[in-house]
């Protein structure tokens, strides 16, 4: 019977050609119930349907993205090749199980989104130049300050006009590229291969390539990543635009997709803008959820999880109803902190970050500050200027003076991108980023800003100047933002308003080559892609990509409160957390240490001395933990940690370059047993704890940002202006609320405005104290004389009168 049916099918195909297949969608014979990739009435769905009609298959839109053979119902034949139309026109050139894959998406997503797909290859999310340069730096600065090594070979387009963005933006970036050539290379070479155990024996520093390939390079958009809880995602465009749950299960209606196997998309739908709906079990949402961004941004600066209020911890608490500890998310466990105020307002990452921030502008951009074009003031302004009154480049100066110039204004040119009613007659135009591109979620409406969130919600934002005019700023806030002009001119807004940041001190990396091939090379597995757009790990097991060595990481300690301060690459004072504080142990193939707790030295660093500077690094950061209430004045002006002197000024920590041996010892400190082990083995090149990067003599003890020229610890001049320990704060913080407090704080602001340094301030304070002491002495003398007079009147004079009276009698 089966043979008869097959013969009938063959005969019908022979007699009628493929025409009978063009009237149906054979894909749905197996994939019945699968979700429409977009709403059928949407512009995207109509564009796909039009393309299918042009190709001669009006009923089969699946092939427009996936390719394949629609003239068969046989699984393996259907998942092979493509129709002739696409071979001579735009469209898939083979069957693509993952149409968003970086390696073939010029034939799929690129049909409609040519610019974004063309830009992706040089985007920071694809090249990971900054991450690679950071790791190479910590292993002795193998490429120095250059950011010319990435995940693969690529180069900038020849025509500068192909850079995505406005003419103003292109000119801005061209100027910035010339200012910071080390971070904006014209071309990029591929990271060297993972070394063999024998090669590492000769040069242990080569272990950095094992470290990068096994650990750090799992997240670029040319791969599907680690595929563990919280890290499930797609590849290429799908890494952001296709939903995956933390658990990695498919929960849609397609019966052919396993609902019990991890690693599948949540539903077969695209997540994008406020006009795009994703529906799961009858519930819908718009935009790209923060959780999608956190599948990658949970390591390094950890900005994704921090934005949500998640802080990594070493502990297992709390327990569920079965007594099980907290499950690992992104292979970590967390404590729940205060989420960013923007997150609490319902804002998604894309509500602030522009398309260029995420897709790239088509040119290599080195590190985060090169790729990200937005600043807080772009929407909030300052107490003296509305956002549209600020000059372009404000707070993005890459110099130590605030940007001056004509007002940036607003623009109308992006209206076509917000067809869902976001820009209406009452709106005056789109705000501009610091670099001159439209912020398509932020519009000016009178003196207010309307945030048209990707979730579909509109939020009214009152700029600081309007809040000041309406007297809605607190007295302390007005003082900090309006009276002390140095705060606006020299600080990032988040220096005060990011009240916590994850601080992972001491990254202890062990790379062990004694066990042979143990861990996979994630970068190589992504490079092993085929004509279907699938990478090695998508086609076969990671076991096929094992390389010599096994990477294990741990740390010394974690903190979150009051991060230190330093100057970032834009020339402004910024919160600062540990970057790559890599302390390296390399175990050779015979099980013996080639490097033990080793910290490389960086030669040719200014002020580092003959030995060079320790390659452990502190990193200026935007923590993405913004709160309305800022950190306290004392946390910056009266604590040694803020200035770079270490937690408690490193007074409570012991010299880590000395072995810690704990056992029975004599009164003179001699260890009594002969069979002992070191409790805490020494770190030879480290003579202070990891939180200290500056000493009281101004000597820099570790590097502070190595991507940008202006990154550095606070200078002596900056410290003199910042350090008020035992001075203003000790007196003025205790003054109660009221007019007295306001006048005192205004006095502090005036002192800051006229740039009195600490020495001069202490001289003034000394004179005040001396004057107060003399006043006390004088007052004391007068009080003493008054008391003597009273004593004289009451006792001596009265006694004398009584004596005379007795004599008279």
C-alpha positions in Angstrom: 0.0 0.0 0.0 2.9 2.4 0.9 4.5 1.7 -2.4 1.3 2.5 -4.3 1.0 5.8 -2.5 4.6 6.7 -3.3 4.1 5.8 -6.9 1.0 8.0 -7.0 2.8 10.9 -5.4 5.7 10.5 -8.0 3.2 10.3 -10.9 1.4 13.5 -9.7 4.7 15.3 -9.4 5.7 14.1 -12.9 2.4 15.1 -14.5 1.8 18.4 -12.7 5.4 19.4 -11.8 5.8 21.3 -8.6 2.6 23.3 -9.0 0.7 21.2 -6.6 3.3 22.0 -3.9 3.1 25.7 -4.4 -0.5 25.7 -3.3 0.3 24.2 0.1 3.0 24.6 2.8 4.5 21.1 3.1 6.6 22.3 6.1 3.4 22.5 8.1 2.7 18.8 7.5 5.4 18.1 10.2 5.5 21.5 11.9 1.8 22.0 12.3 1.0 24.3 15.2 4.2 26.2 15.0 3.9 30.0 15.7 4.0 32.6 13.0 7.4 34.2 13.1 5.6 37.5 13.1 1.9 38.6 13.2 0.6 37.9 9.7 -0.6 41.5 9.4 2.7 43.0 10.2 4.9 44.6 7.6 7.6 41.9 8.1 5.2 39.1 7.5 3.8 40.7 4.4 7.3 41.3 3.1 8.1 37.6 3.6 4.9 36.6 1.9 5.6 38.8 -1.0 9.1 37.3 -1.4 7.5 33.8 -1.3 5.1 34.8 -4.1 7.9 36.2 -6.2 9.7 32.8 -5.8 6.6 31.0 -7.0 5.5 29.6 -3.6 2.9 32.0 -2.3 1.7 29.5 0.3 5.1 28.7 1.6 6.8 31.6 3.4 9.0 29.2 5.5 11.4 28.8 2.6 12.1 32.6 2.4 14.2 32.3 5.6 14.9 28.6 5.9 15.4 27.6 2.3 15.0 23.8 1.8 13.1 21.9 -0.7 9.3 22.6 -0.5 8.5 20.0 -3.2 8.7 17.1 -0.9 7.3 15.8 2.4 10.4 13.7 3.1 12.2 15.1 6.1 15.7 14.8 5.0 15.0 15.9 1.4 13.0 18.9 2.6 15.9 19.9 4.8 18.3 20.1 1.9 19.1 22.6 -0.8 16.9 25.5 -1.9 14.8 26.5 -4.9 16.3 27.8 -8.1 14.8 31.2 -7.7 17.0 31.9 -4.6 20.1 30.7 -6.4 19.8 33.6 -8.8 18.1 36.1 -6.6 18.3 37.2 -2.9 17.5 34.4 -0.5 18.8 31.2 1.1 21.4 29.3 -0.9 20.9 26.2 1.2 18.7 24.8 3.9 19.2 27.0 7.1 18.0 25.5 10.3 19.1 28.7 12.1 18.4 31.5 9.6 19.9 34.2 11.9 23.3 32.5 12.0 26.1 35.1 11.5 27.7 33.0 8.9 24.7 33.0 6.4 22.4 35.8 7.6 23.3 38.0 4.6 21.0 35.6 2.7 18.2 35.8 5.2 17.8 38.7 7.6 20.1 40.7 5.2 17.5 40.7 2.5 15.6 43.4 4.5 18.2 44.5 7.0 21.3 44.9 4.8 23.0 47.6 6.9 22.7 45.9 10.3 23.9 42.6 8.9 26.8 44.2 7.1 27.8 46.0 10.3 27.6 42.9 12.5 31.0 41.4 11.6 32.9 44.5 13.0 30.6 44.9 16.1 32.1 44.5 19.5 29.6 41.7 20.3 31.2 39.7 17.4 34.9 40.7 17.6 35.3 40.9 21.4 38.5 43.0 20.9 38.2 44.7 24.3 37.9 41.4 26.2 40.8 39.8 24.3 43.0 42.8 24.8 42.2 42.8 28.5 43.2 39.1 28.9 46.4 39.6 26.8 47.3 42.6 29.0 47.0 40.5 32.2 49.5 38.0 30.7 52.2 40.5 30.1 50.5 42.9 27.6 51.2 40.6 24.6 49.8 43.3 22.2 50.5 46.3 24.4 47.7 48.9 24.1 46.7 47.7 20.7 43.2 46.3 20.2 44.0 44.5 16.9 43.3 40.9 17.9 39.8 39.5 17.7 37.8 36.4 17.1 38.6 36.3 13.3 40.3 38.3 10.6 38.3 41.4 9.5 38.9 45.1 8.5 37.1 48.3 8.2 35.2 49.3 5.1 37.1 51.4 2.6 34.4 54.1 2.4 34.0 56.1 5.6 30.5 57.0 4.5 29.4 53.4 5.0 29.6 53.9 8.8 26.0 53.8 10.1 24.7 57.0 11.6 24.2 60.6 10.8 26.8 62.8 9.1 27.5 64.4 12.5 28.0 61.0 14.1 30.4 59.8 11.4 32.5 63.0 11.8 32.5 62.5 15.5 33.7 58.9 15.3 36.4 59.8 12.7 37.8 62.4 15.1 37.7 60.0 18.0 39.4 57.2 16.0 42.3 59.6 15.4 42.5 60.6 19.1 42.6 56.9 20.3 44.2 55.0 17.4 45.2 52.1 19.7 41.5 51.2 20.3 40.3 51.9 16.7 42.4 49.7 14.4 41.7 49.6 10.7 42.0 45.8 10.7 42.1 42.9 13.0 44.0 39.6 13.1 42.7 36.3 14.6 43.6 35.2 18.0 46.3 32.5 17.9 45.3 28.9 18.3 45.2 27.1 21.6 48.8 26.0 22.5 49.8 22.4 23.1 51.1 21.3 26.5 54.6 21.1 25.0 54.4 24.7 23.7 53.3 25.9 27.1 56.3 24.2 28.7 58.6 26.5 26.6 56.5 29.6 27.2 53.9 29.5 30.0 52.4 32.9 29.0 50.9 31.1 25.9 48.3 29.7 28.4 46.4 32.9 27.8 45.1 31.6 24.5 43.8 28.5 26.3 42.2 30.7 28.9 40.5 32.9 26.2 39.3 30.1 24.0 38.0 27.9 26.9 36.4 30.6 29.1 36.2 34.1 27.8 35.1 33.7 24.2 31.8 31.8 24.6 29.5 34.8 24.2 30.2 36.3 20.8 27.2 36.3 18.5 28.9 33.9 16.0 28.2 31.0 18.4 25.4 29.7 20.6 27.5 30.0 23.7 27.8 27.6 26.6 24.1 26.4 26.6 23.7 26.0 30.3 20.9 27.4 32.6 20.5 31.1 31.9 22.9 30.9 28.9 20.6 29.4 26.3 20.4 31.6 23.2 20.4 31.6 19.4 23.2 32.5 17.0 23.7 35.7 15.1 20.6 37.8 14.8 18.7 35.1 16.8 21.1 35.7 19.8 19.0 38.7 20.6 15.9 38.5 18.5 14.6 35.0 19.3 13.4 34.3 22.9 15.0 31.6 25.0 14.1 30.9 28.6 16.6 30.3 31.3 15.7 26.6 31.3 16.0 26.3 27.6 12.7 24.5 26.8 10.4 24.9 23.9 6.9 25.9 25.0 5.2 26.5 21.7 2.7 24.5 19.6 5.0 22.6 17.2 4.6 18.9 18.1 7.8 18.0 16.2 10.0 20.1 18.5 10.8 18.4 21.8 9.3 19.9 24.9 11.6 17.9 27.2 15.0 18.6 25.6 16.9 21.6 26.6 18.5 24.1 24.2 15.4 25.1 22.2 13.9 28.5 21.6 11.0 29.4 23.8 8.6 30.0 20.9 9.1 30.4 17.2 8.6 34.2 17.2 10.8 37.3 16.8 11.2 39.8 19.7 12.2 43.3 18.6 10.4 46.6 19.1 7.2 47.8 20.8 5.3 46.9 17.7 6.4 43.2 17.8 4.5 40.8 20.1 5.7 37.6 21.5 2.9 35.4 22.9 3.6 32.5 25.3 0.6 30.6 26.7 -1.7 33.5 25.9 0.4 36.1 27.6 2.2 38.7 25.3 5.2 41.0 25.7 7.0 43.5 23.5 10.6 44.4 23.1 13.8 42.4 24.0 13.7 41.3 27.6 16.6 42.1 29.9 17.1 38.3 30.5 18.1 38.0 26.8 20.9 40.4 27.3 22.0 38.7 30.5 22.7 35.4 28.7 26.0 37.1 27.8 26.3 40.1 30.2 26.7 38.1 33.4 30.5 38.0 33.5 33.3 40.5 33.4 31.5 43.8 34.2 28.3 41.8 34.9 26.1 44.7 33.8 23.2 42.6 32.8 22.6 40.8 36.1 23.5 44.0 38.0 20.9 45.9 36.2 18.4 43.3 37.4 19.7 43.6 41.0 21.6 40.3 41.0 24.9 40.1 42.8 27.1 37.0 42.5 27.7 35.1 45.8 29.8 32.1 46.8 26.9 30.8 49.0 24.0 28.5 48.3 21.2 30.2 50.2 18.2 30.1 50.1 16.4 26.8 50.1 13.3 25.7 48.2 10.3 23.7 49.5 12.3 20.5 49.0 15.3 21.8 50.9 17.4 22.2 47.7 19.8 25.2 47.5 19.5 28.0 45.1 20.0 26.7 41.5 22.9 28.1 39.5 22.1 30.8 36.9 24.9 31.5 34.4 26.8 28.9 36.5 26.6 31.3 39.5 24.5 31.9 42.6 23.2 35.4 43.6 22.0 37.6 46.4 19.2 40.1 45.5 20.3 43.7 45.5 18.4 46.8 44.5 17.9 46.8 40.7 18.7 49.8 38.6 16.0 52.5 38.8 15.5 52.3 35.1 14.8 48.5 35.4 12.3 49.3 38.2 10.6 51.7 35.8 10.2 48.9 33.3 12.9 50.0 30.9 14.6 47.4 28.8 18.3 47.7 27.7 17.2 48.8 24.2 15.3 51.8 25.6 18.6 53.5 26.3 21.1 51.7 24.0 20.9 52.6 20.3 21.1 50.3 17.3 24.7 51.3 16.8 25.5 50.4 20.4 24.3 46.9 19.8 24.7 46.1 16.1 27.8 48.2 15.6 28.2 51.0 13.1 30.3 48.8 10.7 33.7 49.9 12.0 36.0 48.3 14.6 35.5 50.0 18.0 38.1 48.5 20.5 36.2 48.5 23.8 32.9 49.5 25.3 33.5 53.3 25.5 34.2 53.3 21.8 31.0 51.4 20.9 28.5 53.0 23.2 27.3 56.5 22.2 24.9 57.4 25.0 25.3 59.4 28.2 23.0 60.1 31.1 22.7 63.8 30.2 21.3 62.9 26.8 17.9 62.4 28.5 18.3 64.0 31.9 20.3 67.1 31.0 21.8 69.1 33.9 20.3 71.5 36.4 21.4 74.4 34.1 20.6 73.0 30.7 17.9 70.8 29.1 19.2 67.8 27.1 18.6 69.7 23.8 20.5 72.7 25.1 23.7 70.7 25.7 26.4 70.6 23.0 27.1 67.4 21.3 29.9 65.5 23.0 28.9 66.5 26.5 30.0 63.9 29.0 31.7 62.0 26.2 34.6 64.4 25.8 37.7 62.1 25.9 39.4 65.0 27.5 39.4 66.5 31.0 37.4 69.6 30.2 33.6 69.7 29.8 32.4 70.1 26.2 31.2 73.6 25.3 29.4 74.7 22.2 26.1 75.3 20.5 22.9 73.5 21.6 22.4 70.1 19.9 18.6 70.5 19.5 16.4 67.7 18.4 15.6 65.9 15.1 12.6 64.7 13.2 14.4 62.3 10.9 13.7 59.0 12.6 9.9 59.2 12.7 9.6 56.4 10.1 10.9 53.9 12.7 8.1 54.6 15.2 4.9 53.9 13.3 3.0 52.8 16.4 2.1 56.4 17.4 5.2 57.1 19.4 5.9 60.4 17.6 2.7 62.4 17.5 1.8 66.0 16.8 2.5 67.0 20.4 6.0 65.7 20.3 8.7 68.2 19.2 11.2 65.6 17.9 13.7 63.0 18.9 16.5 63.7 21.4 20.1 63.2 20.1 22.8 61.1 21.6 26.1 62.7 22.7 27.5 61.7 19.3 24.7 63.0 17.2 22.4 60.0 16.4 18.6 60.1 17.2 17.4 58.4 20.3 14.3 56.8 18.8 12.7 56.0 22.2 13.1 59.5 23.6 11.1 62.5 22.4 10.9 66.1 23.5 7.5 67.4 24.5 7.7 70.9 25.7 10.2 70.9 28.6 9.6 67.2 29.3 10.9 64.0 27.8 8.6 61.2 26.7 10.2 57.7 26.9 8.4 55.5 24.4 9.5 52.2 25.9 9.9 49.0 23.8 7.5 47.3 26.1 4.7 49.5 24.9 4.6 51.8 27.9 5.2 55.6 27.8 7.0 57.2 30.7 7.2 60.9 31.3 10.7 62.1 32.4 11.3 65.5 33.8 14.8 66.8 33.1 16.9 68.1 36.0 16.5 71.7 34.9 12.7 71.4 35.0 12.9 69.7 38.4 15.0 72.6 39.7 12.6 75.1 38.3 9.7 73.3 40.0 11.7 73.1 43.2 11.4 69.3 43.3 15.1 68.7 43.9 16.2 68.1 47.5 18.5 70.6 49.1 21.3 68.1 49.1 20.7 67.2 45.4 20.6 70.8 44.4 23.9 71.4 46.2 25.6 68.4 44.6 24.3 68.9 41.0 23.9 72.7 40.8 26.1 74.4 43.4 29.2 72.2 43.0 30.0 72.8 39.3 33.0 70.4 39.5 30.5 67.5 39.9 28.9 68.3 36.6 32.1 69.2 34.8 34.3 66.3 36.0 32.1 63.4 37.2 29.8 60.9 35.5 26.3 61.0 36.8 26.6 57.4 37.9 29.6 58.1 40.1 27.2 59.2 42.7 24.0 57.4 41.7 25.4 53.9 41.2 25.2 53.0 44.9 26.8 49.5 44.5 28.8 47.5 42.1 30.0 43.9 41.9 33.7 43.9 43.0 35.4 40.5 42.4 38.9 41.0 43.9 41.6 38.7 42.8 40.9 36.5 39.8 42.9 33.4 40.5 43.2 31.4 37.2 44.7 27.9 37.1 45.4 26.4 33.7 46.3 22.7 34.2 47.9 20.8 31.3 48.6 17.6 33.3 45.4 15.9 32.2 45.7 16.2 28.5 42.7 17.4 26.4 40.0 18.3 28.9 38.0 21.4 28.0 36.6 22.6 24.6 37.8 25.4 22.4 34.6 27.5 22.0 36.1 29.8 19.5 37.2 27.0 17.2 33.8 25.3 17.5 32.2 28.6 16.2 34.7 28.9 13.4 33.8 25.4 12.2 30.7 26.5 10.4 29.2 25.0 7.3 27.1 26.1 4.3 24.0 25.6 6.4 25.2 28.3 8.9 25.5 25.8 11.7 28.6 25.7 13.8 30.5 22.7 15.1 28.8 22.6 18.4 25.4 22.8 16.7 26.2 19.7 14.6 28.2 17.6 17.0 29.4 17.4 20.5 31.8 19.8 22.1 33.9 16.7 22.8 35.2 17.1 19.2 36.8 20.4 20.1 38.8 19.5 23.3 42.2 21.1 23.6 45.1 20.7 26.0 44.5 22.3 29.4 41.7 22.8 31.9 40.8 26.3 33.2 39.6 26.8 36.8 38.8 30.2 38.2 38.3 31.5 41.8 38.7 34.7 43.6 40.0 36.2 46.9 36.9 38.1 48.0 33.7 39.8 46.9 32.3 43.3 47.8 29.5 45.5 46.5 29.5 48.7 48.6 30.9 52.1 47.6 33.3 51.3 44.7 36.5 53.1 44.4 37.0 56.1 42.1 39.3 56.8 39.1 39.4 58.7 35.9 37.8 56.9 32.9 38.8 57.1 29.3 36.3 59.9 28.7 38.2 62.0 31.2 35.6 61.9 33.9 35.6 60.5 37.4 33.9 57.1 37.5 33.2 54.2 39.8 36.0 51.6 39.5 35.9 47.9 40.2 38.4 45.1 39.7 39.0 44.3 36.0 41.3 41.5 35.0 43.1 41.1 38.4 44.5 37.8 37.0 46.8 35.9 39.3 48.0 33.0 37.2 49.0 29.4 38.0 50.0 27.2 35.1 50.5 23.5 35.7 52.7 21.7 33.2 52.1 18.3 31.7 54.1 16.6 34.5 51.9 18.2 37.2 54.4 20.8 38.4 53.8 24.5 38.4 55.4 26.4 35.6 53.9 29.6 37.1 52.5 29.8 40.6 50.3 32.7 41.8 52.1 34.8 39.2 51.4 38.4 38.4 53.0 39.6 35.2 54.7 43.0 35.1 54.0 45.5 32.3 57.1 47.2 31.0 57.2 50.7 29.7 54.3 52.1 31.8 54.9 55.6 33.0 55.9 55.7 36.6 56.2 52.0 36.9 59.9 51.8 37.6 62.5 49.4 36.3 60.5 46.3 37.2 57.3 47.5 35.4 53.8 47.7 36.8 51.7 44.9 38.0 49.4 43.7 35.2 46.4 43.3 37.5 43.9 45.9 36.6 41.2 48.1 38.0 38.5 49.1 35.6 36.4 52.3 35.4 32.8 51.2 34.9 29.1 52.2 34.4 27.8 49.6 36.9 24.1 49.8 35.7 22.9 50.0 39.4 21.5 53.5 39.3 19.4 54.6 42.3 17.5 57.9 42.8 19.2 58.3 46.2 22.9 58.6 45.7 25.8 57.3 47.7 26.7 59.4 50.7 29.1 62.3 50.6 31.4 60.5 53.0 31.7 57.5 50.8 33.7 59.5 48.3 35.1 62.4 50.4 36.1 60.6 53.6 37.1 57.0 52.9 40.5 55.7 51.7 38.9 53.1 49.4 37.3 55.8 47.2 40.7 57.4 46.6 42.4 54.1 45.6 44.1 53.4 48.9 42.3 50.2 49.5 39.5 49.0 51.8 40.2 50.6 55.2 43.3 51.9 53.6 44.6 48.3 53.6 45.3 48.6 57.3 43.5 45.4 58.1 45.2 43.1 55.5 48.5 41.3 55.7 51.2 41.3 53.1 50.1 38.6 50.5 53.6 38.1 49.3 54.3 36.2 52.5 53.3 32.5 52.9 50.7 32.1 55.6 51.5 28.9 57.7 49.1 28.1 60.5 50.1 25.5 63.0 51.4 25.1 66.6 54.2 27.6 67.2 56.5 28.7 69.9 56.4 32.0 71.7 59.1 33.4 69.3 57.0 32.5 66.3 58.7 29.3 65.2 56.5 26.5 63.8 56.9 23.4 66.0 55.8 20.5 63.7 57.9 19.4 60.8 55.0 18.0 58.7 53.2 21.2 57.6 51.5 22.7 54.6 51.1 26.3 53.6 47.6 27.5 54.5 47.7 30.5 52.1 50.6 30.3 49.5 52.3 33.6 48.7 51.7 35.8 45.7 55.3 37.0 45.1 54.6 40.2 43.2 51.7 41.4 45.4 52.6 43.4 48.5 49.2 44.9 49.2 45.6 43.7 49.0 43.8 43.7 45.6 41.6 46.7 46.5 44.6 49.1 46.7 45.9 50.6 43.5 47.5 53.8 44.8 49.7 54.6 47.8 49.9 57.8 49.9 53.0 58.9 47.9 51.0 58.8 44.7 52.7 55.7 43.4 50.4 53.6 41.1 50.4 50.0 42.2 48.4 48.3 39.4 47.0 49.4 36.1 43.8 51.4 35.9 42.1 50.9 32.6 44.3 50.2 29.6 41.9 50.7 26.7 41.9 54.5 26.7 44.6 57.1 27.2 43.0 59.1 30.0 42.2 56.1 32.2 44.2 56.5 35.4 43.9 56.7 39.2 43.0 60.0 40.7 45.9 62.5 40.4 47.3 64.3 43.5 45.4 67.4 42.5 42.1 65.4 42.2 42.8 63.7 45.6 43.5 67.0 47.2 40.1 68.3 46.0 38.3 65.1 46.9 39.8 64.1 50.3 37.8 65.7 53.1 38.4 63.1 55.8 38.4 64.8 59.1 37.6 68.2 57.5 34.3 69.4 56.1 32.3 66.2 56.5 33.4 65.6 60.1 31.8 68.9 61.0 29.0 69.6 58.5 27.4 66.1 58.3 26.2 66.4 61.9 24.5 69.8 61.4 20.7 69.2 61.7 18.3 70.0 58.9 17.2 73.6 58.6 18.6 76.9 57.5 21.8 76.4 59.4 22.4 73.1 57.5 21.7 74.7 54.2 24.0 77.6 54.8 26.7 75.3 55.9 26.3 73.1 52.8 26.2 76.1 50.6 29.5 77.2 52.2 31.0 73.8 51.3 29.7 74.3 47.7 31.3 77.7 47.5 34.6 76.3 48.8 34.4 73.6 46.1 33.6 76.2 43.4 36.7 78.3 44.1 38.8 75.2 44.0 40.4 75.2 47.4 42.6 72.2 47.8 42.9 70.1 50.9 46.1 71.7 52.2 44.6 75.2 51.9 41.4 74.0 53.4 43.3 72.5 56.3 45.2 75.7 56.9 41.9 77.6 57.0 40.5 75.0 59.3 43.6 75.3 61.5 43.2 79.0 61.7 39.5 78.6 62.6 40.3 76.1 65.3 43.1 78.4 66.7 40.8 81.3 66.6 38.1 79.2 68.3 40.7 78.2 70.9 41.7 81.8 71.6 38.0 82.7 71.8 37.6 80.0 74.4 40.6 81.2 76.4 39.3 84.8 76.4 35.8 83.7 77.2 37.2 81.5 80.0 39.1 84.5 81.4 36.0 86.6 81.4 34.0 83.8 83.0 36.7 83.3 85.6 36.9 87.0 86.4 33.1 87.1 86.6 33.0 84.1 89.0 35.8 85.7 91.1 33.7 88.9 91.3 30.7 87.0 92.4 32.7 85.2 95.0 34.1 88.5 96.2 30.7 90.1 96.4 29.1 87.1 98.2 31.7 86.0 100.6 34.6 88.4 101.1 32.8 91.7 100.9 29.8 90.4 103.0 32.2 89.0 105.6 34.0 92.4 105.8 30.7 94.3 106.3 29.7 91.9 109.1 33.1 92.4 110.8 32.7 96.1 110.7 29.2 95.9 112.0 30.3 93.8 115.0 33.1 96.3 115.7 30.7 99.3 115.7 28.4 97.5 118.1 
